[in-house]
Amino acid sequence: MTRSETAAGPNLMDIGGVAERLGVRVRYVRRLVAERRIPYIKLGHLLRFDPAQIDEWVERSRVEEALPTAGRGRRRGW
């Protein structure tokens, strides 16, 4: 069992919980849902989110820092 599951099933978060966890506004999470850019579960008219899936989504969305490359750009002869 993962940490987001209990004997009864996964502990799902509501949209406010996801917004708080990500440090964004609810409106932004709704936009991510509308654009199907974030994993969610639709239960009737309710939106719910699996915390483990949100954590995985955040990791997949991570952008690594670029390493400097030699010889990039122009050098001025001054």
N, CA, C and O atoms as a CHARMM CRD file, in Angstrom:
* protein
*
  312
    1    1 MET  N      0.83000  -1.18500   0.00000 PROA 1      0.00000
    2    1 MET  CA     0.00000   0.00000   0.00000 PROA 1      0.00000
    3    1 MET  C      0.87300   1.24700   0.00000 PROA 1      0.00000
    4    1 MET  O      1.86000   1.31100   0.73300 PROA 1      0.00000
    5    2 THR  N      0.51700   2.24800  -0.82200 PROA 2      0.00000
    6    2 THR  CA     1.26100   3.50000  -0.83200 PROA 2      0.00000
    7    2 THR  C      0.78800   4.37600   0.31500 PROA 2      0.00000
    8    2 THR  O     -0.20000   4.07300   0.98400 PROA 2      0.00000
    9    3 ARG  N      1.50900   5.46300   0.52800 PROA 3      0.00000
   10    3 ARG  CA     1.15900   6.31900   1.65600 PROA 3      0.00000
   11    3 ARG  C     -0.17100   7.03400   1.46100 PROA 3      0.00000
   12    3 ARG  O     -0.73500   7.54000   2.43100 PROA 3      0.00000
   13    4 SER  N     -0.69000   7.09000   0.23000 PROA 4      0.00000
   14    4 SER  CA    -1.96200   7.76600   0.00600 PROA 4      0.00000
   15    4 SER  C     -3.14300   6.80700   0.09200 PROA 4      0.00000
   16    4 SER  O     -4.27900   7.19900  -0.17200 PROA 4      0.00000
   17    5 GLU  N     -2.88300   5.54800   0.46000 PROA 5      0.00000
   18    5 GLU  CA    -3.96600   4.57100   0.54900 PROA 5      0.00000
   19    5 GLU  C     -4.17900   4.11600   1.98600 PROA 5      0.00000
   20    5 GLU  O     -3.24600   4.06500   2.78800 PROA 5      0.00000
   21    6 THR  N     -5.40100   3.79400   2.28000 PROA 6      0.00000
   22    6 THR  CA    -5.75400   3.18300   3.55300 PROA 6      0.00000
   23    6 THR  C     -6.52600   1.91700   3.22300 PROA 6      0.00000
   24    6 THR  O     -6.65100   1.55800   2.05300 PROA 6      0.00000
   25    7 ALA  N     -7.03600   1.24800   4.21900 PROA 7      0.00000
   26    7 ALA  CA    -7.82800   0.04400   3.97400 PROA 7      0.00000
   27    7 ALA  C     -9.07300   0.37600   3.15800 PROA 7      0.00000
   28    7 ALA  O     -9.57600  -0.47400   2.42300 PROA 7      0.00000
   29    8 ALA  N     -9.57000   1.60000   3.28000 PROA 8      0.00000
   30    8 ALA  CA   -10.77700   2.00700   2.56200 PROA 8      0.00000
   31    8 ALA  C    -10.47100   2.51000   1.15600 PROA 8      0.00000
   32    8 ALA  O    -11.39600   2.66000   0.35800 PROA 8      0.00000
   33    9 GLY  N     -9.22000   2.77300   0.82500 PROA 9      0.00000
   34    9 GLY  CA    -8.86300   3.28600  -0.49400 PROA 9      0.00000
   35    9 GLY  C     -7.98400   4.51600  -0.37300 PROA 9      0.00000
   36    9 GLY  O     -7.52900   4.85500   0.71900 PROA 9      0.00000
   37   10 PRO  N     -7.74300   5.19100  -1.50000 PROA 10     0.00000
   38   10 PRO  CA    -6.85900   6.35500  -1.46700 PROA 10     0.00000
   39   10 PRO  C     -7.49800   7.54300  -0.73600 PROA 10     0.00000
   40   10 PRO  O     -8.71100   7.74300  -0.78700 PROA 10     0.00000
   41   11 ASN  N     -6.65500   8.31900  -0.06200 PROA 11     0.00000
   42   11 ASN  CA    -7.10700   9.56800   0.55600 PROA 11     0.00000
   43   11 ASN  C     -7.03900  10.63800  -0.52100 PROA 11     0.00000
   44   11 ASN  O     -5.95200  11.09700  -0.87200 PROA 11     0.00000
   45   12 LEU  N     -8.16800  11.03100  -1.03900 PROA 12     0.00000
   46   12 LEU  CA    -8.20200  11.99000  -2.13200 PROA 12     0.00000
   47   12 LEU  C     -8.28400  13.41100  -1.59700 PROA 12     0.00000
   48   12 LEU  O     -8.87900  13.66600  -0.55000 PROA 12     0.00000
   49   13 MET  N     -7.67300  14.33100  -2.33900 PROA 13     0.00000
   50   13 MET  CA    -7.70200  15.74900  -1.97600 PROA 13     0.00000
   51   13 MET  C     -8.71600  16.46000  -2.85600 PROA 13     0.00000
   52   13 MET  O     -8.99300  16.04200  -3.98000 PROA 13     0.00000
   53   14 ASP  N     -9.26600  17.54800  -2.32000 PROA 14     0.00000
   54   14 ASP  CA   -10.12400  18.38300  -3.14200 PROA 14     0.00000
   55   14 ASP  C     -9.26400  19.44700  -3.82600 PROA 14     0.00000
   56   14 ASP  O     -8.05300  19.50700  -3.61400 PROA 14     0.00000
   57   15 ILE  N     -9.88800  20.26600  -4.63000 PROA 15     0.00000
   58   15 ILE  CA    -9.14600  21.23900  -5.43100 PROA 15     0.00000
   59   15 ILE  C     -8.44000  22.27500  -4.55400 PROA 15     0.00000
   60   15 ILE  O     -7.36000  22.75000  -4.90300 PROA 15     0.00000
   61   16 GLY  N     -9.04000  22.62200  -3.42900 PROA 16     0.00000
   62   16 GLY  CA    -8.40900  23.56000  -2.50400 PROA 16     0.00000
   63   16 GLY  C     -7.14800  22.97500  -1.89300 PROA 16     0.00000
   64   16 GLY  O     -6.15700  23.68200  -1.70900 PROA 16     0.00000
   65   17 GLY  N     -7.18200  21.69300  -1.57900 PROA 17     0.00000
   66   17 GLY  CA    -6.01100  21.02400  -1.02500 PROA 17     0.00000
   67   17 GLY  C     -4.86300  20.97000  -2.01800 PROA 17     0.00000
   68   17 GLY  O     -3.70400  21.14700  -1.64300 PROA 17     0.00000
   69   18 VAL  N     -5.18100  20.72600  -3.28700 PROA 18     0.00000
   70   18 VAL  CA    -4.14900  20.68800  -4.32200 PROA 18     0.00000
   71   18 VAL  C     -3.55100  22.08100  -4.51200 PROA 18     0.00000
   72   18 VAL  O     -2.33400  22.22700  -4.62800 PROA 18     0.00000
   73   19 ALA  N     -4.40100  23.09300  -4.54300 PROA 19     0.00000
   74   19 ALA  CA    -3.92000  24.46200  -4.70500 PROA 19     0.00000
   75   19 ALA  C     -2.98100  24.83700  -3.55800 PROA 19     0.00000
   76   19 ALA  O     -1.93200  25.44200  -3.78100 PROA 19     0.00000
   77   20 GLU  N     -3.35800  24.48100  -2.34400 PROA 20     0.00000
   78   20 GLU  CA    -2.51700  24.77400  -1.18300 PROA 20     0.00000
   79   20 GLU  C     -1.19300  24.01800  -1.26700 PROA 20     0.00000
   80   20 GLU  O     -0.13500  24.58400  -0.99000 PROA 20     0.00000
   81   21 ARG  N     -1.24900  22.75800  -1.64200 PROA 21     0.00000
   82   21 ARG  CA    -0.04000  21.92200  -1.74300 PROA 21     0.00000
   83   21 ARG  C      0.93500  22.46400  -2.78400 PROA 21     0.00000
   84   21 ARG  O      2.15000  22.41500  -2.59300 PROA 21     0.00000
   85   22 LEU  N      0.38900  22.98300  -3.89200 PROA 22     0.00000
   86   22 LEU  CA     1.23400  23.51900  -4.96300 PROA 22     0.00000
   87   22 LEU  C      1.59900  24.98700  -4.75300 PROA 22     0.00000
   88   22 LEU  O      2.48300  25.50900  -5.43200 PROA 22     0.00000
   89   23 GLY  N      0.92600  25.65000  -3.82100 PROA 23     0.00000
   90   23 GLY  CA     1.20100  27.06500  -3.56500 PROA 23     0.00000
   91   23 GLY  C      0.65900  27.97600  -4.65500 PROA 23     0.00000
   92   23 GLY  O      1.26200  28.99700  -4.98700 PROA 23     0.00000
   93   24 VAL  N     -0.49900  27.58800  -5.21300 PROA 24     0.00000
   94   24 VAL  CA    -1.13200  28.37800  -6.27300 PROA 24     0.00000
   95   24 VAL  C     -2.59200  28.61000  -5.90300 PROA 24     0.00000
   96   24 VAL  O     -3.07400  28.09600  -4.89400 PROA 24     0.00000
   97   25 ARG  N     -3.28300  29.37900  -6.71600 PROA 25     0.00000
   98   25 ARG  CA    -4.70400  29.63000  -6.47400 PROA 25     0.00000
   99   25 ARG  C     -5.56300  28.52100  -7.06900 PROA 25     0.00000
  100   25 ARG  O     -5.14700  27.82700  -7.99700 PROA 25     0.00000
  101   26 VAL  N     -6.75500  28.36300  -6.52800 PROA 26     0.00000
  102   26 VAL  CA    -7.69600  27.35700  -7.01400 PROA 26     0.00000
  103   26 VAL  C     -7.98200  27.57600  -8.50200 PROA 26     0.00000
  104   26 VAL  O     -8.11800  26.61800  -9.26200 PROA 26     0.00000
  105   27 ARG  N     -8.06900  28.82200  -8.90200 PROA 27     0.00000
  106   27 ARG  CA    -8.34700  29.14400 -10.30900 PROA 27     0.00000
  107   27 ARG  C     -7.30400  28.53000 -11.24100 PROA 27     0.00000
  108   27 ARG  O     -7.64700  28.04900 -12.32100 PROA 27     0.00000
  109   28 TYR  N     -6.03900  28.54200 -10.83500 PROA 28     0.00000
  110   28 TYR  CA    -4.97500  27.96500 -11.65100 PROA 28     0.00000
  111   28 TYR  C     -5.13300  26.43800 -11.75000 PROA 28     0.00000
  112   28 TYR  O     -4.93700  25.86300 -12.82100 PROA 28     0.00000
  113   29 VAL  N     -5.48300  25.79200 -10.64700 PROA 29     0.00000
  114   29 VAL  CA    -5.69400  24.34200 -10.67300 PROA 29     0.00000
  115   29 VAL  C     -6.87100  24.01900 -11.59200 PROA 29     0.00000
  116   29 VAL  O     -6.81000  23.04700 -12.34500 PROA 29     0.00000
  117   30 ARG  N     -7.92900  24.80800 -11.54400 PROA 30     0.00000
  118   30 ARG  CA    -9.06800  24.58800 -12.43700 PROA 30     0.00000
  119   30 ARG  C     -8.64100  24.70300 -13.90000 PROA 30     0.00000
  120   30 ARG  O     -9.11500  23.94800 -14.74900 PROA 30     0.00000
  121   31 ARG  N     -7.74600  25.64600 -14.19200 PROA 31     0.00000
  122   31 ARG  CA    -7.24700  25.79100 -15.55900 PROA 31     0.00000
  123   31 ARG  C     -6.44200  24.56400 -15.97500 PROA 31     0.00000
  124   31 ARG  O     -6.57600  24.08200 -17.10000 PROA 31     0.00000
  125   32 LEU  N     -5.59600  24.05200 -15.05800 PROA 32     0.00000
  126   32 LEU  CA    -4.83800  22.83700 -15.35300 PROA 32     0.00000
  127   32 LEU  C     -5.77500  21.66700 -15.64500 PROA 32     0.00000
  128   32 LEU  O     -5.51100  20.86600 -16.54200 PROA 32     0.00000
  129   33 VAL  N     -6.86300  21.57100 -14.89200 PROA 33     0.00000
  130   33 VAL  CA    -7.85100  20.51100 -15.11700 PROA 33     0.00000
  131   33 VAL  C     -8.51500  20.69900 -16.48200 PROA 33     0.00000
  132   33 VAL  O     -8.63300  19.74500 -17.25200 PROA 33     0.00000
  133   34 ALA  N     -8.94200  21.90800 -16.77700 PROA 34     0.00000
  134   34 ALA  CA    -9.61700  22.18300 -18.05600 PROA 34     0.00000
  135   34 ALA  C     -8.71700  21.85200 -19.24600 PROA 34     0.00000
  136   34 ALA  O     -9.19600  21.39100 -20.28100 PROA 34     0.00000
  137   35 GLU  N     -7.42200  22.08600 -19.09600 PROA 35     0.00000
  138   35 GLU  CA    -6.45000  21.79900 -20.15400 PROA 35     0.00000
  139   35 GLU  C     -5.93400  20.36500 -20.08100 PROA 35     0.00000
  140   35 GLU  O     -5.08800  19.96100 -20.87800 PROA 35     0.00000
  141   36 ARG  N     -6.45100  19.59600 -19.11400 PROA 36     0.00000
  142   36 ARG  CA    -6.04400  18.19600 -18.88000 PROA 36     0.00000
  143   36 ARG  C     -4.52600  18.06700 -18.72100 PROA 36     0.00000
  144   36 ARG  O     -3.89900  17.16700 -19.28000 PROA 36     0.00000
  145   37 ARG  N     -3.95400  18.99100 -17.94400 PROA 37     0.00000
  146   37 ARG  CA    -2.51200  18.99200 -17.69900 PROA 37     0.00000
  147   37 ARG  C     -2.14000  18.43400 -16.34300 PROA 37     0.00000
  148   37 ARG  O     -0.95400  18.30400 -16.03800 PROA 37     0.00000
  149   38 ILE  N     -3.13600  18.09500 -15.51000 PROA 38     0.00000
  150   38 ILE  CA    -2.89800  17.57300 -14.17200 PROA 38     0.00000
  151   38 ILE  C     -3.78800  16.34100 -13.98700 PROA 38     0.00000
  152   38 ILE  O     -4.93100  16.34400 -14.44400 PROA 38     0.00000
  153   39 PRO  N     -3.29100  15.28700 -13.32800 PROA 39     0.00000
  154   39 PRO  CA    -4.13900  14.10400 -13.13600 PROA 39     0.00000
  155   39 PRO  C     -5.23400  14.37000 -12.10500 PROA 39     0.00000
  156   39 PRO  O     -4.97500  14.90000 -11.02500 PROA 39     0.00000
  157   40 TYR  N     -6.46200  13.99100 -12.46000 PROA 40     0.00000
  158   40 TYR  CA    -7.58600  14.19100 -11.54500 PROA 40     0.00000
  159   40 TYR  C     -8.59400  13.07000 -11.72100 PROA 40     0.00000
  160   40 TYR  O     -8.54300  12.30600 -12.68400 PROA 40     0.00000
  161   41 ILE  N     -9.51500  12.99100 -10.76400 PROA 41     0.00000
  162   41 ILE  CA   -10.59600  12.01700 -10.78200 PROA 41     0.00000
  163   41 ILE  C    -11.89700  12.80200 -10.71500 PROA 41     0.00000
  164   41 ILE  O    -12.04600  13.70400  -9.88900 PROA 41     0.00000
  165   42 LYS  N    -12.81900  12.46200 -11.57000 PROA 42     0.00000
  166   42 LYS  CA   -14.11200  13.13500 -11.55300 PROA 42     0.00000
  167   42 LYS  C    -15.15000  12.18900 -10.96700 PROA 42     0.00000
  168   42 LYS  O    -15.42100  11.12500 -11.52200 PROA 42     0.00000
  169   43 LEU  N    -15.72200  12.58800  -9.84700 PROA 43     0.00000
  170   43 LEU  CA   -16.77200  11.81700  -9.17300 PROA 43     0.00000
  171   43 LEU  C    -18.06300  12.62100  -9.28700 PROA 43     0.00000
  172   43 LEU  O    -18.33200  13.49400  -8.46200 PROA 43     0.00000
  173   44 GLY  N    -18.85000  12.32600 -10.30000 PROA 44     0.00000
  174   44 GLY  CA   -20.03600  13.14400 -10.54900 PROA 44     0.00000
  175   44 GLY  C    -19.59200  14.53700 -10.94100 PROA 44     0.00000
  176   44 GLY  O    -18.90300  14.70900 -11.94600 PROA 44     0.00000
  177   45 HSD  N    -19.97700  15.52700 -10.16700 PROA 45     0.00000
  178   45 HSD  CA   -19.54500  16.90300 -10.43900 PROA 45     0.00000
  179   45 HSD  C    -18.34000  17.31100  -9.58200 PROA 45     0.00000
  180   45 HSD  O    -17.88100  18.45000  -9.66700 PROA 45     0.00000
  181   46 LEU  N    -17.83200  16.39700  -8.76600 PROA 46     0.00000
  182   46 LEU  CA   -16.71300  16.70100  -7.87700 PROA 46     0.00000
  183   46 LEU  C    -15.37800  16.35400  -8.52200 PROA 46     0.00000
  184   46 LEU  O    -15.27100  15.35300  -9.23100 PROA 46     0.00000
  185   47 LEU  N    -14.37200  17.16900  -8.28200 PROA 47     0.00000
  186   47 LEU  CA   -13.00800  16.88200  -8.70900 PROA 47     0.00000
  187   47 LEU  C    -12.21900  16.43900  -7.49600 PROA 47     0.00000
  188   47 LEU  O    -12.27100  17.08400  -6.44800 PROA 47     0.00000
  189   48 ARG  N    -11.49100  15.34400  -7.62900 PROA 48     0.00000
  190   48 ARG  CA   -10.64100  14.84900  -6.55800 PROA 48     0.00000
  191   48 ARG  C     -9.28700  14.48700  -7.14400 PROA 48     0.00000
  192   48 ARG  O     -9.16800  14.19000  -8.33200 PROA 48     0.00000
  193   49 PHE  N     -8.27000  14.51500  -6.29200 PROA 49     0.00000
  194   49 PHE  CA    -6.89600  14.30700  -6.72400 PROA 49     0.00000
  195   49 PHE  C     -6.20600  13.32500  -5.78900 PROA 49     0.00000
  196   49 PHE  O     -6.33900  13.41400  -4.56900 PROA 49     0.00000
  197   50 ASP  N     -5.46800  12.38800  -6.37200 PROA 50     0.00000
  198   50 ASP  CA    -4.69000  11.42200  -5.60100 PROA 50     0.00000
  199   50 ASP  C     -3.34800  12.07900  -5.26500 PROA 50     0.00000
  200   50 ASP  O     -2.60300  12.44000  -6.17600 PROA 50     0.00000
  201   51 PRO  N     -3.02700  12.24000  -3.98400 PROA 51     0.00000
  202   51 PRO  CA    -1.76500  12.90500  -3.61000 PROA 51     0.00000
  203   51 PRO  C     -0.52800  12.25700  -4.22900 PROA 51     0.00000
  204   51 PRO  O      0.41100  12.96300  -4.59700 PROA 51     0.00000
  205   52 ALA  N     -0.50700  10.92600  -4.35200 PROA 52     0.00000
  206   52 ALA  CA     0.64600  10.24700  -4.95000 PROA 52     0.00000
  207   52 ALA  C      0.78300  10.61900  -6.42100 PROA 52     0.00000
  208   52 ALA  O      1.89600  10.82400  -6.90600 PROA 52     0.00000
  209   53 GLN  N     -0.33700  10.70800  -7.13600 PROA 53     0.00000
  210   53 GLN  CA    -0.28900  11.10300  -8.54600 PROA 53     0.00000
  211   53 GLN  C      0.14200  12.55400  -8.69300 PROA 53     0.00000
  212   53 GLN  O      0.85600  12.89200  -9.63700 PROA 53     0.00000
  213   54 ILE  N     -0.27700  13.41300  -7.78200 PROA 54     0.00000
  214   54 ILE  CA     0.13300  14.81900  -7.83100 PROA 54     0.00000
  215   54 ILE  C      1.63700  14.92000  -7.60800 PROA 54     0.00000
  216   54 ILE  O      2.31300  15.67300  -8.31000 PROA 54     0.00000
  217   55 ASP  N      2.17500  14.16900  -6.63600 PROA 55     0.00000
  218   55 ASP  CA     3.61600  14.16800  -6.38700 PROA 55     0.00000
  219   55 ASP  C      4.38300  13.69300  -7.62000 PROA 55     0.00000
  220   55 ASP  O      5.40600  14.27900  -7.97500 PROA 55     0.00000
  221   56 GLU  N      3.89600  12.63400  -8.27600 PROA 56     0.00000
  222   56 GLU  CA     4.54500  12.12300  -9.49200 PROA 56     0.00000
  223   56 GLU  C      4.47900  13.15600 -10.60700 PROA 56     0.00000
  224   56 GLU  O      5.45100  13.34500 -11.33800 PROA 56     0.00000
  225   57 TRP  N      3.33500  13.82700 -10.74300 PROA 57     0.00000
  226   57 TRP  CA     3.15700  14.85500 -11.76900 PROA 57     0.00000
  227   57 TRP  C      4.13700  16.01300 -11.54700 PROA 57     0.00000
  228   57 TRP  O      4.72200  16.53300 -12.49700 PROA 57     0.00000
  229   58 VAL  N      4.30400  16.40200 -10.30200 PROA 58     0.00000
  230   58 VAL  CA     5.25200  17.48000  -9.99200 PROA 58     0.00000
  231   58 VAL  C      6.66300  17.05400 -10.38300 PROA 58     0.00000
  232   58 VAL  O      7.40100  17.84000 -10.97700 PROA 58     0.00000
  233   59 GLU  N      7.04500  15.82800 -10.06000 PROA 59     0.00000
  234   59 GLU  CA     8.38800  15.33800 -10.42000 PROA 59     0.00000
  235   59 GLU  C      8.58000  15.28400 -11.92900 PROA 59     0.00000
  236   59 GLU  O      9.64800  15.63800 -12.42800 PROA 59     0.00000
  237   60 ARG  N      7.56000  14.84500 -12.66200 PROA 60     0.00000
  238   60 ARG  CA     7.66300  14.79500 -14.13100 PROA 60     0.00000
  239   60 ARG  C      7.74100  16.19000 -14.73000 PROA 60     0.00000
  240   60 ARG  O      8.31200  16.37500 -15.80400 PROA 60     0.00000
  241   61 SER  N      7.17000  17.17300 -14.04100 PROA 61     0.00000
  242   61 SER  CA     7.14100  18.54400 -14.54300 PROA 61     0.00000
  243   61 SER  C      8.41800  19.31500 -14.22300 PROA 61     0.00000
  244   61 SER  O      8.63000  20.41800 -14.72400 PROA 61     0.00000
  245   62 ARG  N      9.25500  18.72900 -13.39100 PROA 62     0.00000
  246   62 ARG  CA    10.48000  19.40600 -12.96800 PROA 62     0.00000
  247   62 ARG  C     11.38700  19.64900 -14.17000 PROA 62     0.00000
  248   62 ARG  O     11.59300  18.75900 -14.99600 PROA 62     0.00000
  249   63 VAL  N     11.92500  20.86200 -14.25800 PROA 63     0.00000
  250   63 VAL  CA    12.85400  21.23200 -15.31800 PROA 63     0.00000
  251   63 VAL  C     14.23200  21.34000 -14.68900 PROA 63     0.00000
  252   63 VAL  O     14.44900  22.11700 -13.76000 PROA 63     0.00000
  253   64 GLU  N     15.15600  20.54900 -15.21000 PROA 64     0.00000
  254   64 GLU  CA    16.51600  20.56600 -14.68100 PROA 64     0.00000
  255   64 GLU  C     17.24200  21.81900 -15.13400 PROA 64     0.00000
  256   64 GLU  O     16.96300  22.36300 -16.20300 PROA 64     0.00000
  257   65 GLU  N     18.15500  22.26000 -14.32700 PROA 65     0.00000
  258   65 GLU  CA    18.93800  23.44100 -14.63400 PROA 65     0.00000
  259   65 GLU  C     19.88200  23.12400 -15.79500 PROA 65     0.00000
  260   65 GLU  O     20.46700  22.04300 -15.85200 PROA 65     0.00000
  261   66 ALA  N     20.02100  24.06100 -16.70300 PROA 66     0.00000
  262   66 ALA  CA    20.87800  23.86300 -17.87400 PROA 66     0.00000
  263   66 ALA  C     22.34200  23.99300 -17.47300 PROA 66     0.00000
  264   66 ALA  O     22.71000  24.86400 -16.68500 PROA 66     0.00000
  265   67 LEU  N     23.15900  23.12200 -18.02200 PROA 67     0.00000
  266   67 LEU  CA    24.59200  23.19500 -17.77100 PROA 67     0.00000
  267   67 LEU  C     25.22800  24.13500 -18.77900 PROA 67     0.00000
  268   67 LEU  O     24.84800  24.13100 -19.95000 PROA 67     0.00000
  269   68 PRO  N     26.19100  24.94000 -18.34500 PROA 68     0.00000
  270   68 PRO  CA    26.84400  25.84700 -19.30200 PROA 68     0.00000
  271   68 PRO  C     27.63800  25.03700 -20.33300 PROA 68     0.00000
  272   68 PRO  O     28.24900  24.01800 -20.01200 PROA 68     0.00000
  273   69 THR  N     27.61200  25.51500 -21.56400 PROA 69     0.00000
  274   69 THR  CA    28.35700  24.83700 -22.61700 PROA 69     0.00000
  275   69 THR  C     29.47500  25.74000 -23.10400 PROA 69     0.00000
  276   69 THR  O     29.30500  26.95600 -23.19600 PROA 69     0.00000
  277   70 ALA  N     30.60300  25.15400 -23.41100 PROA 70     0.00000
  278   70 ALA  CA    31.76300  25.90900 -23.88100 PROA 70     0.00000
  279   70 ALA  C     31.53100  26.36200 -25.31500 PROA 70     0.00000
  280   70 ALA  O     30.90800  25.66000 -26.11100 PROA 70     0.00000
  281   71 GLY  N     32.04000  27.54300 -25.62800 PROA 71     0.00000
  282   71 GLY  CA    31.98700  28.04200 -26.99300 PROA 71     0.00000
  283   71 GLY  C     30.63000  28.54600 -27.43000 PROA 71     0.00000
  284   71 GLY  O     30.39900  28.74900 -28.62200 PROA 71     0.00000
  285   72 ARG  N     29.75000  28.74700 -26.50900 PROA 72     0.00000
  286   72 ARG  CA    28.42700  29.22700 -26.87400 PROA 72     0.00000
  287   72 ARG  C     28.41200  30.74700 -26.88900 PROA 72     0.00000
  288   72 ARG  O     28.94800  31.38200 -25.98100 PROA 72     0.00000
  289   73 GLY  N     27.82400  31.31200 -27.87700 PROA 73     0.00000
  290   73 GLY  CA    27.74500  32.77100 -27.98700 PROA 73     0.00000
  291   73 GLY  C     28.97400  33.33100 -28.68900 PROA 73     0.00000
  292   73 GLY  O     29.90100  32.59500 -29.02700 PROA 73     0.00000
  293   74 ARG  N     28.96900  34.61700 -28.89900 PROA 74     0.00000
  294   74 ARG  CA    30.08300  35.26000 -29.57400 PROA 74     0.00000
  295   74 ARG  C     31.04300  35.87200 -28.58500 PROA 74     0.00000
  296   74 ARG  O     30.64400  36.36900 -27.53200 PROA 74     0.00000
  297   75 ARG  N     32.27200  35.83100 -28.92400 PROA 75     0.00000
  298   75 ARG  CA    33.28000  36.50700 -28.09600 PROA 75     0.00000
  299   75 ARG  C     33.69800  37.77100 -28.83100 PROA 75     0.00000
  300   75 ARG  O     33.91200  37.76800 -30.04300 PROA 75     0.00000
  301   76 ARG  N     33.80500  38.80500 -28.09900 PROA 76     0.00000
  302   76 ARG  CA    34.25000  40.07300 -28.70000 PROA 76     0.00000
  303   76 ARG  C     35.76100  40.17500 -28.54100 PROA 76     0.00000
  304   76 ARG  O     36.31800  39.77100 -27.52000 PROA 76     0.00000
  305   77 GLY  N     36.38400  40.69400 -29.51400 PROA 77     0.00000
  306   77 GLY  CA    37.83400  40.80400 -29.49700 PROA 77     0.00000
  307   77 GLY  C     38.34200  42.07700 -28.86300 PROA 77     0.00000
  308   77 GLY  O     39.14800  42.77600 -29.47700 PROA 77     0.00000
  309   78 TRP  N     37.91500  42.40400 -27.68300 PROA 78     0.00000
  310   78 TRP  CA    38.44300  43.59000 -27.04400 PROA 78     0.00000
  311   78 TRP  C     39.41700  43.22300 -25.99600 PROA 78     0.00000
  312   78 TRP  O     39.97700  44.10000 -25.33900 PROA 78     0.00000
